[in-house]
Structure formats: structure tokens, C-alpha cells
Amino acid sequence: MNRFMIQAILSLSVCPLAVAQTGQSVSSTTSSQPTPAAQQAADAPQASTVAERTEAIRSARTICIHSETLFLTVSTLERALMKQKDWDRLGLNIVGEGRGADLQLDVDRLHFTHIHTYVLTDKSTGIVLAAGRVRAFDGVVASDPMAEQLLKILSAARLPAQTSGSGRGF
């Protein structure tokens, strides 16, 4: 009896997966190559959302850091950000949680792992601007790589692009 029940449960759980996979293969064989106009129309919304995210980062003046974990404190991440060599050039001020900030950085650590995550959002619209993770034993070790990642994201939007060969002579 138990063997029959297990077989029935397995067959019922596998059957929808098989149907879903065959439906995907049929749709992929019947679709044709998109026309250039359709491809350009599909890329237009993505380009506008990237521009919106970049503009939100560029127009921000303050950032608030919120930590959901005891392993990575707000002050540790603040120190790591301020140690970065281009932090002063960004023109961002770190404010406390009670203040009105333009950007919010939420930091957390996944339970029973060494993975620290962060999400950067625009507080006025709630749009997620960036997200990432760092694998480190504790928050002190994770703060420096996380600060480097955040600085790359922020400087890409806020700092002018530097040309690699200008002003070097030949």
C-alpha cells in the first residue's frame, strides 16, 4: 500500500514538470527571429529603466544605512565606505535612520551562512537600484568588499567617465 502511494505521488509531481517542459520546447521551435524594429522596441523600456536608476543615483545627496544583522553593524559599513579613496568625490552624505535620506542601503546576512547581502533602493519611489552579496566570515571582513562594490556602482553613475589614455603623451 505504501509503495503504491509513493508511486502515485511521484507520478503526479513529475507529470506537471514534463508537461511544462514540453510546452516550452514547442513554443521555442515555433517562434521566429524578432525583427529589428521589434528588438528595438523591446530594448527601449529596458534602456529607460536603466536611465531612471542612473538618474536616481546621480540626483541623490544622502544615503541611509540599515542593518538587519548583528554581524555587520551600520558603523562598520560607514567606516568602510568612508575609507574608500573616491568616497569624497561622490558627494554623498551618510545620515541616520531618523533623517530623510534619498537612498537607503539595507544590509543583511543569510541565516546559517557566511553570505552578506545588500540592497540599494530609492526611498522616494521604492525602486531597487542595486543589489549584491559578499561571502565573508563576519561583518568586519565583509564590509570592505561590500564598500568596494557599492563604490563601483555609485561612481559609475555619479562620477564622469575617465578615459584611459588621455593626457599621457603619445
C-alpha positions, 0 to 999 in steps of 0.5 A: 500500500505504501509503495503504491502511494509513493508511486502515485505521488511521484507520478503526479509531481513529475507529470506537471514538470514534463508537461511544462517542459514540453510546452516550452520546447514547442513554443521555442521551435515555433517562434521566429527571429524578432525583427529589428524594429521589434528588438528595438522596441523591446530594448527601449523600456529596458534602456529607460529603466536603466536611465531612471536608476542612473538618474536616481543615483546621480540626483541623490545627496544622502544615503541611509544605512540599515542593518538587519544583522548583528554581524555587520553593524551600520558603523562598520559599513560607514567606516568602510565606505568612508575609507574608500579613496573616491568616497569624497568625490561622490558627494554623498552624505551618510545620515541616520535612520531618523533623517530623510535620506534619498537612498537607503542601503539595507544590509543583511546576512543569510541565516546559517551562512557566511553570505552578506547581502545588500540592497540599494533602493530609492526611498522616494519611489521604492525602486531597487537600484542595486543589489549584491552579496559578499561571502565573508566570515563576519561583518568586519571582513565583509564590509570592505568588499561590500564598500568596494562594490557599492563604490563601483556602482555609485561612481559609475553613475555619479562620477564622469567617465575617465578615459584611459589614455588621455593626457599621457603623451603619445 
